Amino acid sequence: MSTTARRLPIGAEYRAGAGTHFRVWAPAAREVDVVFEGPGALRPGALRHEGDGYFSGLVEQAQPGLRYRLRLDGKDALPDPASRWQPEGPHGPSEIVAPDSYAWQDAAWRGVGARGQVLYEMHIGTFTPEGTYAAAEQHLAYLKDVGITLLELMPVNEFNGPFGWGYDGVNLFAPTRLYGTPDELRHFIDRAHAVGLGVILDVVYNHFGPSGNYLTRFSPYYVSKRYENEWGEAINFDDEHSGPVREFFACNAEYWIREFHFDGLRLDATQCLFDASPTHIVSDIARRARTAAGPRGIHLSAENEPQHAEIARPVQRGGRGLDAMWNDDFHHSATVAATGSCEAYYSETRGTPQELISALKWGFLYQGQWYAWQKKRRGHPALDLPATAFIQFLQNHDQVANSARGQRIHQLTTPGRYRALTALLLLAPGTPLLFQGQEFAASAPFLYFARHEDELDGLIRKGRHEFLTQFPNIASEDGGKLLVSPAEEETFRRCKLDHAERERHAEVLAMHRELLRLRREDPVFARCDASRMHGAVLGAEAFLLRFLDDAGDDRLVVVNLGPTLPLHPMPEPLLAPPAGMRWKLLWHTEEARWGGSGMIEPDGEHGWRLPAHALAVLAPVSAARPPEGARPLRLRRGEEESAQRTDPGGGHPISLEDTDGRSHPEQDALGGQP
């Protein structure tokens, strides 16, 4: 097999009838041998030195299932740096796989785009009690029915230990043995496509895990001393001999898209992908991934704490070619609005109505202003980016875990605020992301869990505690006692979802399902167009969003996260209905079927009344007659002044007759004349 016939530049590639071709970049070695072990082991085979640090060779007898290591200079035999499968974990031998053995059934699948997506972050190990692809597969139809369109799997490449988040990956081409075989992962994705769900993968290209990483034994050039990285040694993308390193990561992106039919990637912590090259490595990764997808559409997103907006800008406009970025600013502001707590990295937001309006309209709140918490400017201009370029969330794996107890947002705020913020997230133009179990108010926490070796476990626990002490309550003696050990199996077990809660929390699930139906089917919300959305502050904790429609079929979303708010006077033009129309409730968070207490029409004849901790969606109806079911009433002469004193908003005063002039017998009991 020639080098040009290979799929990827390194690794063991099996071809039926030809054998297995091995290729590795090991510039630190003079000799490299393939050493086989286990049942059916073959004699060691020497690889030929090609030059530029590459060694390669074909072993005709090497078949799928055979395990091997690569021996350097006759000494240590190590796992393959580009192993496709590590059945005994990262310290064990690699195994030859047959990438074409799986019979895909998704030929009709056309992939995904940037618009209209609803993401669902999933950790395979805790999504079900079994923690496997096969078990998670049983819930795919349910997720589609709820309204999810795109699953985002937390990292599934091999990592050390019996459990973990996956961000300490060390075998970037090998799906972890903890969740199933490579073909079981393929089957999971295939079945997702069959029910209409896309699947993207969270990939970590900014550091290697602390245990099980043998890459630097093959080449010291995989890492760089030029930059400081908060998670360990930085990857070498721009220094001496960085070409093969760039190729390694770009090919990894191609590999997941081509061989596993993933519908995209989420790049972790891209601020730590240090690269001063003319073409940034993120652009290379994006190009290779899209080329691998061919005619299929894929979704590429990034986490980037300093909010370098160019990541989500097209290459033709000086960007790096990704579709979207996580928007921590919206999360932070919404969390403060929900809980009132604004400490540590929440200290630069106050959860005000204007913050929430701005985050939904413009994406990042910080686009170059001074950021006192970090003592520097934060963010790059992003006013030109579409709403779909901002992934908005109330929960994700990091934010839930960055607390003493790993609690979900519904456990930290009032039921009404939780419903209102959920509706705001799911109806706003940005791309919403739900964290596993959020749709049914899962009671399971999500804590940081990982197990390595004793000494390393101790260091990780210490580092985790030091990170969380930025929150004063956790830094206290009592708060510190709440932190659990990441290495304890019980910590991991507690995070597993209980799907029986779907029935016990049926009203929350029903609300999510209905909101996502409204987002999908309502012609105004479905546009996901922030340029047609405008906002106004109505009170200390209240605001509105007006979605304009060319045909006059506008939508008005009114949000009140504070106490009941009568509006009088009302000098706000966005409250006014379209000409010849008036507002009528289309949907609201106080419906009894979601656990609410009911809501009257906010748009009263004499004023508005916004109930506490609630969100309402209003649509225009003809003003020729009162909306069905609404009975705005007029006061008797002489009583209007008294009513205005007791109800400054003039919300829904008692009167003699409906606005259509017809009298009603029940009014006699109120002192009216028959």
C-alpha positions as CSV (number, residue, x, y, z in Angstrom):
1,M,0.0,0.0,0.0
2,S,1.5,3.3,-1.0
3,T,1.4,6.4,1.2
4,T,-0.9,8.2,-1.3
5,A,-3.5,5.4,-1.0
6,R,-3.9,6.0,2.7
7,R,-6.9,7.7,4.2
8,L,-4.9,9.4,6.9
9,P,-1.2,10.2,7.1
10,I,-0.5,8.1,10.3
11,G,-2.0,5.1,12.0
12,A,-2.8,1.5,11.2
13,E,-5.0,1.2,8.1
14,Y,-6.4,-2.1,7.1
15,R,-7.4,-2.9,3.5
16,A,-9.2,-6.2,2.7
17,G,-7.0,-8.5,0.8
18,A,-3.9,-6.4,1.2
19,G,-3.2,-6.4,5.0
20,T,-2.5,-3.5,7.3
21,H,-0.3,-0.5,6.5
22,F,1.4,1.1,9.5
23,R,2.8,4.7,9.5
24,V,4.0,6.8,12.3
25,W,5.8,10.1,12.8
26,A,8.7,9.5,15.2
27,P,11.5,11.9,14.5
28,A,13.0,11.2,17.9
29,A,13.6,7.5,16.9
30,R,16.2,5.8,14.6
31,E,14.2,2.5,14.4
32,V,10.5,1.6,14.8
33,D,9.1,-1.9,14.9
34,V,5.5,-3.2,15.1
35,V,5.2,-5.6,18.0
36,F,2.2,-7.8,18.0
37,E,0.7,-9.4,21.1
38,G,-2.2,-11.5,22.3
39,P,-4.0,-14.3,20.4
40,G,-2.7,-14.7,16.8
41,A,0.3,-12.5,17.5
42,L,2.7,-12.2,14.5
43,R,6.5,-11.8,14.5
44,P,7.6,-8.2,15.0
45,G,8.0,-6.2,11.8
46,A,10.4,-3.4,11.1
47,L,9.0,-0.2,9.6
48,R,11.0,1.6,6.8
49,H,12.4,5.1,7.5
50,E,10.9,7.4,4.8
51,G,12.7,10.5,5.9
52,D,11.3,13.6,7.7
53,G,10.7,11.5,10.8
54,Y,8.2,9.1,9.2
55,F,8.3,5.3,9.4
56,S,6.0,3.0,7.5
57,G,5.4,-0.6,6.3
58,L,2.8,-3.1,5.2
59,V,2.2,-6.3,7.2
60,E,0.1,-8.5,4.9
61,Q,-0.9,-11.0,7.7
62,A,-2.1,-8.3,10.1
63,Q,-5.9,-8.5,10.3
64,P,-8.6,-6.6,12.3
65,G,-8.7,-7.6,15.9
66,L,-4.9,-8.1,16.2
67,R,-3.3,-6.0,18.9
68,Y,0.0,-4.3,18.6
69,R,2.4,-1.6,19.9
70,L,5.2,0.4,18.3
71,R,8.7,-0.2,19.6
72,L,11.1,2.7,19.5
73,D,14.9,1.9,19.1
74,G,14.5,-1.6,20.4
75,K,13.3,-0.3,23.8
76,D,9.8,0.7,24.9
77,A,6.8,-0.6,23.0
78,L,4.1,2.0,23.1
79,P,0.5,2.4,21.9
80,D,0.1,3.9,18.4
81,P,-0.2,7.7,18.5
82,A,-3.0,7.4,16.0
83,S,-4.6,4.2,17.4
84,R,-8.2,3.7,16.1
85,W,-9.1,1.5,19.2
86,Q,-7.6,1.0,22.7
87,P,-9.7,-1.9,24.1
88,E,-7.6,-2.0,27.3
89,G,-7.4,1.7,27.8
90,P,-4.7,4.2,26.9
91,H,-1.8,2.3,28.5
92,G,-2.7,-1.0,26.7
93,P,-2.0,-2.2,23.2
94,S,-3.7,-0.7,20.1
95,E,-6.0,-2.8,18.0
96,I,-6.4,-3.0,14.2
97,V,-9.9,-2.1,13.1
98,A,-11.7,-2.4,9.8
99,P,-13.3,1.0,9.2
100,D,-15.4,-0.2,6.3
101,S,-17.0,-3.1,8.1
102,Y,-20.0,-1.1,9.3
103,A,-22.9,-1.0,6.7
104,W,-24.2,2.6,6.9
105,Q,-27.9,3.1,6.3
106,D,-27.9,7.0,6.1
107,A,-27.3,7.6,2.4
108,A,-30.3,9.8,2.3
109,W,-29.1,12.0,5.2
110,R,-28.1,15.4,4.0
111,G,-26.6,16.8,7.1
112,V,-27.4,19.9,9.0
113,G,-27.1,23.7,8.6
114,A,-26.6,26.6,11.0
115,R,-30.3,27.8,11.1
116,G,-33.0,26.2,13.1
117,Q,-30.8,24.0,15.3
118,V,-31.6,23.1,18.9
119,L,-28.6,21.5,20.5
120,Y,-28.6,19.0,23.3
121,E,-25.3,18.4,25.2
122,M,-24.9,14.7,26.2
123,H,-22.3,12.9,28.3
124,I,-22.7,9.2,27.2
125,G,-21.4,7.9,30.5
126,T,-24.1,9.6,32.6
127,F,-27.0,9.9,30.1
128,T,-28.2,6.5,31.1
129,P,-27.5,4.1,34.0
130,E,-25.6,1.8,31.6
131,G,-23.5,4.7,30.2
132,T,-23.2,3.2,26.7
133,Y,-23.9,4.2,23.1
134,A,-26.4,1.3,22.9
135,A,-28.3,2.5,25.9
136,A,-28.4,6.1,24.8
137,E,-29.6,5.0,21.4
138,Q,-32.9,3.9,23.0
139,H,-33.7,7.5,23.7
140,L,-33.1,9.0,20.3
141,A,-36.7,9.0,19.1
142,Y,-37.8,10.6,22.4
143,L,-35.3,13.5,21.9
144,K,-36.5,14.0,18.4
145,D,-40.1,14.2,19.6
146,V,-39.2,16.8,22.2
147,G,-37.8,19.0,19.4
148,I,-34.1,18.5,19.6
149,T,-32.3,18.7,16.2
150,L,-28.6,18.2,17.0
151,L,-26.9,16.1,19.7
152,E,-23.6,17.4,21.0
153,L,-21.6,14.5,22.5
154,M,-19.0,15.5,25.1
155,P,-15.6,14.0,24.1
156,V,-15.7,10.3,23.3
157,N,-12.0,9.7,22.4
158,E,-10.0,7.5,24.7
159,F,-9.0,8.9,28.1
160,N,-7.5,7.4,31.3
161,G,-9.5,5.9,34.1
162,P,-12.8,4.2,34.5
163,F,-14.9,7.4,34.2
164,G,-14.4,11.0,33.3
165,W,-15.7,14.0,31.4
166,G,-13.4,13.1,28.4
167,Y,-11.5,16.4,28.2
168,D,-8.3,14.7,29.3
169,G,-8.2,12.7,26.0
170,V,-4.9,11.1,25.0
171,N,-5.8,8.8,22.0
172,L,-7.6,11.3,19.7
173,F,-8.5,8.8,17.0
174,A,-9.8,6.0,19.3
175,P,-13.4,6.1,20.6
176,T,-13.2,5.2,24.3
177,R,-13.7,1.6,25.3
178,L,-15.9,2.8,28.2
179,Y,-19.0,3.5,26.0
180,G,-18.8,0.7,23.4
181,T,-16.9,-0.3,20.3
182,P,-16.2,2.0,17.3
183,D,-18.9,0.3,15.3
184,E,-21.4,0.8,18.2
185,L,-20.6,4.5,18.0
186,R,-21.2,4.4,14.3
187,H,-24.6,2.6,14.9
188,F,-25.6,5.3,17.4
189,I,-25.0,8.0,14.8
190,D,-26.7,6.0,12.1
191,R,-29.8,5.5,14.2
192,A,-29.8,9.2,15.1
193,H,-29.8,10.1,11.4
194,A,-32.7,7.6,10.9
195,V,-34.9,9.5,13.3
196,G,-33.9,12.9,12.0
197,L,-31.2,13.9,14.5
198,G,-27.8,15.2,13.7
199,V,-24.8,14.4,16.0
200,I,-21.7,16.6,16.6
201,L,-18.6,15.8,18.6
202,D,-16.8,17.9,21.2
203,V,-13.1,17.7,20.4
204,V,-10.2,18.9,22.6
205,Y,-7.3,20.2,20.5
206,N,-5.8,22.5,23.1
207,H,-3.9,20.1,25.4
208,F,-3.3,16.4,26.1
209,G,-4.5,14.5,29.2
210,P,-2.1,14.1,32.1
211,S,-2.1,10.3,32.0
212,G,-1.8,7.9,29.0
213,N,-0.3,10.4,26.6
214,Y,2.6,8.9,24.8
215,L,2.8,11.3,21.8
216,T,5.8,13.2,23.2
217,R,7.7,9.9,23.4
218,F,7.4,9.7,19.6
219,S,8.2,13.4,19.0
220,P,9.0,16.3,21.4
221,Y,7.6,18.6,18.7
222,Y,4.0,17.8,19.5
223,V,4.1,20.4,22.3
224,S,5.4,24.0,22.5
225,K,7.3,25.9,25.1
226,R,6.4,29.2,23.5
227,Y,3.0,29.6,25.1
228,E,1.5,29.1,28.6
229,N,-1.5,26.9,28.7
230,E,-3.8,26.7,31.8
231,W,-4.3,22.9,31.3
232,G,-0.7,21.8,30.7
233,E,1.7,22.1,27.7
234,A,0.5,24.0,24.7
235,I,0.2,22.2,21.3
236,N,2.8,23.2,18.7
237,F,0.9,24.7,15.9
238,D,3.4,27.3,14.7
239,D,6.9,26.5,15.9
240,E,9.7,24.3,14.5
241,H,8.4,21.0,13.0
242,S,4.8,22.0,13.5
243,G,3.7,20.8,10.0
244,P,3.1,17.1,11.0
245,V,1.4,18.3,14.3
246,R,-1.0,20.5,12.3
247,E,-1.7,17.6,10.0
248,F,-2.4,15.3,13.0
249,F,-5.2,17.6,14.3
250,A,-6.6,18.6,10.9
251,C,-6.8,14.9,10.0
252,N,-8.4,14.1,13.3
253,A,-11.3,16.5,12.4
254,E,-11.5,14.9,9.0
255,Y,-11.5,11.4,10.5
256,W,-14.6,11.9,12.8
257,I,-16.6,13.5,9.9
258,R,-15.6,11.0,7.3
259,E,-15.4,7.7,9.1
260,F,-18.1,8.2,11.8
261,H,-20.5,10.5,9.8
262,F,-20.5,13.1,12.6
263,D,-22.4,16.2,11.6
264,G,-19.9,18.6,12.9
265,L,-17.5,19.5,15.7
266,R,-17.4,21.7,18.8
267,L,-13.9,22.9,19.4
268,D,-13.1,23.1,23.1
269,A,-11.3,26.3,24.6
270,T,-10.0,27.6,21.3
271,Q,-8.4,30.5,23.1
272,C,-5.7,28.0,23.9
273,L,-5.1,27.0,20.3
274,F,-2.0,29.2,20.0
275,D,-1.0,29.9,16.4
276,A,0.8,32.8,14.8
277,S,0.8,31.1,11.4
278,P,-0.6,32.9,8.3
279,T,-3.5,30.4,8.4
280,H,-4.8,29.7,11.8
281,I,-5.2,26.0,12.8
282,V,-8.9,26.6,13.4
283,S,-9.3,27.5,9.7
284,D,-7.4,24.4,8.7
285,I,-9.6,22.3,10.8
286,A,-12.8,23.8,9.5
287,R,-11.6,23.4,5.9
288,R,-10.6,19.8,6.3
289,A,-13.9,18.9,8.1
290,R,-16.1,20.5,5.4
291,T,-14.1,18.8,2.7
292,A,-14.6,15.5,4.5
293,A,-18.3,16.0,4.7
294,G,-18.6,16.5,0.9
295,P,-22.2,17.5,0.0
296,R,-23.4,17.0,3.6
297,G,-23.9,20.1,5.7
298,I,-22.1,20.2,9.0
299,H,-22.1,22.5,12.0
300,L,-18.8,23.7,13.4
301,S,-18.8,25.7,16.7
302,A,-16.3,26.7,19.3
303,E,-15.9,27.6,22.9
304,N,-13.8,30.8,23.2
305,E,-13.8,32.5,26.6
306,P,-12.3,35.8,25.5
307,Q,-14.9,35.9,22.7
308,H,-12.8,36.3,19.6
309,A,-15.8,36.8,17.3
310,E,-13.8,36.3,14.1
311,I,-13.9,32.5,14.8
312,A,-17.5,32.5,13.6
313,R,-17.0,34.8,10.6
314,P,-16.6,33.4,7.1
315,V,-13.0,33.1,5.8
316,Q,-13.9,35.4,2.9
317,R,-14.5,38.1,5.5
318,G,-11.3,37.5,7.5
319,G,-12.8,34.9,9.8
320,R,-11.9,31.4,10.6
321,G,-14.9,29.7,9.0
322,L,-16.9,28.3,11.9
323,D,-20.7,28.6,12.3
324,A,-21.2,29.5,15.9
325,M,-19.6,30.2,19.3
326,W,-20.8,29.5,22.8
327,N,-22.1,32.7,24.5
328,D,-21.1,32.7,28.1
329,D,-22.3,36.3,28.5
330,F,-25.9,35.3,28.1
331,H,-25.5,32.4,30.5
332,H,-23.9,34.7,33.1
333,S,-26.5,37.4,32.9
334,A,-29.4,34.9,32.9
335,T,-27.9,33.1,35.9
336,V,-27.6,36.4,37.9
337,A,-31.2,37.3,36.9
338,A,-32.4,33.9,38.2
339,T,-30.4,33.7,41.4
340,G,-29.2,37.2,42.3
341,S,-25.7,35.9,42.8
342,C,-23.0,37.9,41.0
343,E,-19.7,36.7,42.4
344,A,-16.4,35.5,40.8
345,Y,-16.8,35.3,37.0
346,Y,-20.5,36.4,37.3
347,S,-19.3,39.7,38.8
348,E,-19.3,41.5,35.4
349,T,-23.0,41.0,34.8
350,R,-26.0,42.1,36.8
351,G,-28.8,40.2,35.1
352,T,-30.6,43.4,34.2
353,P,-33.3,43.6,31.5
354,Q,-31.0,45.5,29.2
355,E,-28.2,42.9,29.5
356,L,-30.6,40.2,28.5
357,I,-32.0,42.2,25.6
358,S,-28.5,43.0,24.4
359,A,-27.3,39.4,24.7
360,L,-30.2,38.2,22.6
361,K,-29.9,41.0,20.1
362,W,-26.1,41.3,19.7
363,G,-24.7,38.1,21.1
364,F,-21.7,38.9,23.3
365,L,-22.1,41.6,26.0
366,Y,-18.4,42.2,26.0
367,Q,-17.0,43.0,22.6
368,G,-13.9,45.0,23.6
369,Q,-14.8,46.7,26.8
370,W,-12.8,46.6,30.0
371,Y,-13.5,43.5,32.0
372,A,-12.7,44.2,35.6
373,W,-12.7,40.6,36.7
374,Q,-9.8,39.7,34.4
375,K,-8.3,43.2,34.5
376,K,-8.2,43.5,30.8
377,R,-10.4,44.2,27.8
378,R,-12.5,41.2,26.7
379,G,-14.2,40.4,23.4
380,H,-14.0,41.4,19.8
381,P,-16.6,43.2,17.8
382,A,-19.5,40.9,16.8
383,L,-22.3,43.2,15.8
384,D,-22.2,41.8,12.2
385,L,-22.8,38.2,13.2
386,P,-26.2,36.5,12.7
387,A,-28.1,35.3,15.8
388,T,-27.5,31.7,14.8
389,A,-23.8,32.3,15.4
390,F,-24.4,32.5,19.2
391,I,-25.1,29.3,21.1
392,Q,-27.2,30.3,24.1
393,F,-27.7,28.2,27.2
394,L,-28.9,28.2,30.8
395,Q,-26.9,25.1,31.6
396,N,-23.9,23.2,30.3
397,H,-21.4,20.7,31.7
398,D,-19.0,23.4,33.0
399,Q,-21.5,25.8,34.4
400,V,-23.5,23.2,36.3
401,A,-20.4,21.7,37.8
402,N,-18.8,25.0,38.7
403,S,-20.7,25.1,42.0
404,A,-20.5,23.5,45.4
405,R,-23.3,21.0,44.7
406,G,-23.5,20.7,40.9
407,Q,-27.1,21.9,41.0
408,R,-29.3,22.6,38.0
409,I,-30.7,26.1,37.4
410,H,-34.3,25.1,38.4
411,Q,-33.0,24.2,41.8
412,L,-31.5,27.7,42.3
413,T,-34.4,29.9,41.4
414,T,-38.2,30.2,41.6
415,P,-40.4,28.0,39.4
416,G,-41.7,31.0,37.6
417,R,-38.4,32.5,36.8
418,Y,-37.2,29.1,35.6
419,R,-40.1,28.8,33.2
420,A,-39.7,32.4,32.0
421,L,-35.9,32.1,31.3
422,T,-36.5,28.7,29.7
423,A,-39.1,30.3,27.3
424,L,-36.8,33.2,26.7
425,L,-33.9,30.9,25.7
426,L,-36.1,28.7,23.4
427,L,-37.9,31.5,21.6
428,A,-35.0,33.9,21.1
429,P,-33.3,34.0,17.7
430,G,-29.9,32.6,18.9
431,T,-29.1,28.9,18.7
432,P,-30.3,27.3,22.0
433,L,-28.5,24.5,23.8
434,L,-30.0,22.3,26.5
435,F,-27.9,20.2,28.8
436,Q,-28.9,16.6,29.3
437,G,-32.0,16.2,31.5
438,Q,-32.7,19.9,31.4
439,E,-35.9,19.3,29.4
440,F,-37.4,17.4,32.3
441,A,-35.8,19.3,35.2
442,A,-33.5,16.4,36.1
443,S,-32.6,16.3,39.8
444,A,-29.3,14.6,39.1
445,P,-26.4,17.0,39.7
446,F,-23.5,17.3,37.3
447,L,-20.2,17.2,39.2
448,Y,-16.6,17.1,38.1
449,F,-15.5,13.5,38.0
450,A,-12.3,11.8,36.9
451,R,-10.1,9.0,38.2
452,H,-6.4,8.5,37.3
453,E,-3.7,7.4,39.7
454,D,-3.6,8.2,43.4
455,E,-1.1,11.0,43.3
456,L,-2.6,12.6,40.2
457,D,-6.1,12.3,41.7
458,G,-4.9,14.3,44.7
459,L,-3.5,17.0,42.6
460,I,-6.7,17.2,40.5
461,R,-8.9,17.5,43.6
462,K,-6.6,20.2,45.0
463,G,-6.7,22.1,41.7
464,R,-10.4,21.8,41.4
465,H,-10.9,23.2,44.9
466,E,-8.5,26.1,44.3
467,F,-10.4,27.0,41.1
468,L,-13.8,27.0,42.8
469,T,-12.6,29.1,45.7
470,Q,-13.1,32.2,43.5
471,F,-16.6,31.9,44.8
472,P,-16.6,33.3,48.4
473,N,-19.2,30.8,49.7
474,I,-17.1,27.8,48.5
475,A,-14.0,29.4,49.9
476,S,-15.7,29.4,53.3
477,E,-15.1,26.5,55.7
478,D,-18.7,25.2,55.4
479,G,-18.8,25.7,51.6
480,G,-15.5,23.9,51.1
481,K,-16.9,20.8,52.8
482,L,-19.5,20.5,50.2
483,L,-17.0,19.7,47.4
484,V,-16.8,16.0,46.6
485,S,-13.8,14.0,45.4
486,P,-13.7,13.8,41.6
487,A,-12.1,10.3,41.8
488,E,-14.9,8.7,43.9
489,E,-17.2,6.4,41.9
490,E,-20.1,7.7,43.9
491,T,-19.5,11.2,42.5
492,F,-19.8,9.7,39.0
493,R,-22.8,7.6,39.9
494,R,-24.8,10.5,41.3
495,C,-24.6,12.3,38.0
496,K,-26.5,9.6,36.0
497,L,-29.9,10.7,34.8
498,D,-33.1,9.1,36.1
499,H,-35.3,9.1,33.0
500,A,-38.4,8.1,35.1
501,E,-38.4,11.8,36.1
502,R,-39.9,12.5,32.7
503,E,-43.2,11.3,34.1
504,R,-42.7,12.8,37.5
505,H,-41.8,16.1,36.0
506,A,-44.2,15.8,33.0
507,E,-45.3,19.4,33.2
508,V,-41.7,20.7,32.6
509,L,-41.2,18.3,29.7
510,A,-44.5,19.3,28.2
511,M,-43.5,23.0,28.4
512,H,-40.2,22.3,26.6
513,R,-41.9,20.3,23.9
514,E,-44.5,23.0,23.3
515,L,-41.9,25.8,23.3
516,L,-39.8,24.0,20.7
517,R,-42.9,23.3,18.6
518,L,-43.7,27.1,18.7
519,R,-40.1,27.9,17.8
520,R,-40.2,25.5,14.9
521,E,-43.7,26.1,13.5
522,D,-44.4,29.8,14.3
523,P,-43.4,31.7,11.1
524,V,-42.0,34.6,13.1
525,F,-40.0,32.8,15.7
526,A,-38.8,30.2,13.1
527,R,-36.9,32.9,11.2
528,C,-34.2,33.2,14.0
529,D,-33.6,36.7,12.8
530,A,-32.3,39.1,15.5
531,S,-32.3,42.0,13.0
532,R,-36.1,42.0,13.1
533,M,-36.2,41.8,16.9
534,H,-36.1,44.9,19.1
535,G,-36.3,45.3,22.9
536,A,-37.3,47.7,25.6
537,V,-36.9,47.9,29.3
538,L,-40.2,48.0,31.2
539,G,-39.1,47.9,34.8
540,A,-36.3,46.9,37.1
541,E,-36.7,43.3,36.2
542,A,-39.1,43.5,33.2
543,F,-38.6,43.9,29.5
544,L,-40.1,43.2,26.1
545,L,-39.0,41.8,22.8
546,R,-40.8,42.8,19.7
547,F,-40.4,40.5,16.6
548,L,-41.4,42.5,13.5
549,D,-43.1,40.9,10.5
550,D,-43.5,42.5,7.1
551,A,-47.2,41.4,6.9
552,G,-47.9,42.9,10.4
553,D,-48.1,39.5,12.1
554,D,-45.7,40.6,14.8
555,R,-44.9,38.8,18.0
556,L,-44.5,40.5,21.4
557,V,-42.7,38.7,24.2
558,V,-43.1,40.3,27.6
559,V,-40.9,39.1,30.5
560,N,-41.2,40.0,34.2
561,L,-38.6,38.3,36.5
562,G,-39.6,40.5,39.4
563,P,-42.9,41.3,41.3
564,T,-46.2,42.0,39.6
565,L,-45.8,45.1,37.5
566,P,-48.7,47.3,36.5
567,L,-47.7,49.5,33.5
568,H,-49.0,53.1,33.8
569,P,-48.1,55.2,32.0
570,M,-47.0,53.3,28.9
571,P,-44.7,55.5,26.8
572,E,-43.2,52.7,24.9
573,P,-43.9,52.4,21.2
574,L,-42.9,48.7,21.0
575,L,-46.0,47.9,23.2
576,A,-48.3,49.3,20.6
577,P,-50.0,46.7,18.4
578,P,-50.0,46.9,14.6
579,A,-52.5,49.3,13.1
580,G,-56.1,48.2,13.5
581,M,-55.0,45.3,15.8
582,R,-54.7,44.6,19.5
583,W,-52.7,42.0,21.4
584,K,-53.9,38.6,22.5
585,L,-52.1,35.9,24.5
586,L,-50.6,33.2,22.2
587,W,-48.6,31.4,24.9
588,H,-47.5,32.0,28.4
589,T,-45.5,30.4,31.2
590,E,-48.3,30.5,33.8
591,E,-50.5,27.8,32.1
592,A,-51.6,25.2,34.6
593,R,-50.2,22.4,32.4
594,W,-46.7,23.6,33.0
595,G,-47.2,24.1,36.7
596,G,-48.3,27.8,36.5
597,S,-51.3,29.5,38.1
598,G,-53.0,31.1,35.1
599,M,-52.7,34.5,33.5
600,I,-55.2,37.1,32.4
601,E,-54.7,39.1,29.2
602,P,-51.8,41.5,30.0
603,D,-53.1,44.1,27.5
604,G,-56.0,45.6,29.5
605,E,-58.4,48.3,28.4
606,H,-56.8,50.8,30.7
607,G,-53.3,49.5,31.2
608,W,-51.0,46.5,31.3
609,R,-50.4,44.1,34.1
610,L,-47.3,41.9,34.0
611,P,-47.6,39.0,36.5
612,A,-44.6,38.2,38.6
613,H,-41.9,35.7,37.4
614,A,-43.6,35.1,34.1
615,L,-43.3,35.4,30.3
616,A,-46.1,35.9,27.8
617,V,-46.1,35.7,24.0
618,L,-48.7,37.9,22.4
619,A,-49.9,38.0,18.8
620,P,-52.0,40.6,17.0
621,V,-55.8,40.1,16.4
622,S,-58.3,42.4,14.8
623,A,-59.5,45.2,17.0
624,A,-62.9,45.1,15.4
625,R,-64.1,42.9,18.3
626,P,-62.7,41.8,21.6
627,P,-60.4,38.8,21.5
628,E,-62.2,35.5,22.2
629,G,-62.4,34.8,25.9
630,A,-61.2,38.3,26.9
631,R,-63.6,40.7,28.7
632,P,-61.8,44.0,29.4
633,L,-64.3,46.0,31.5
634,R,-65.1,49.6,32.1
635,L,-65.6,51.3,35.5
636,R,-68.8,52.9,36.6
637,R,-68.6,56.7,36.7
638,G,-67.0,57.9,39.9
639,E,-65.1,54.6,40.6
640,E,-62.3,55.0,38.1
641,E,-60.3,57.4,40.3
642,S,-60.5,55.0,43.2
643,A,-59.4,52.0,41.1
644,Q,-56.4,53.9,39.7
645,R,-55.3,54.6,43.3
646,T,-55.4,50.9,44.2
647,D,-54.1,49.6,40.9
648,P,-51.7,52.1,39.4
649,G,-51.5,50.1,36.2
650,G,-55.2,50.3,35.6
651,G,-55.0,46.6,34.7
652,H,-58.5,45.0,34.7
653,P,-61.0,47.1,36.7
654,I,-64.6,46.0,37.3
655,S,-67.3,47.7,35.2
656,L,-70.9,47.5,34.2
657,E,-70.6,46.1,30.8
658,D,-68.2,44.5,28.3
659,T,-66.8,46.7,25.6
660,D,-69.3,45.4,23.1
661,G,-72.0,47.1,25.2
662,R,-74.0,44.0,26.2
663,S,-75.0,43.7,29.8
664,H,-74.6,40.6,31.9
665,P,-76.7,39.3,34.8
666,E,-73.8,38.7,37.1
667,Q,-73.0,42.4,37.1
668,D,-76.0,43.0,39.4
669,A,-74.2,41.4,42.3
670,L,-71.5,44.2,41.8
671,G,-74.1,46.9,42.2
672,G,-74.8,47.5,38.6
673,Q,-78.2,48.5,37.2
674,P,-80.2,45.8,35.3
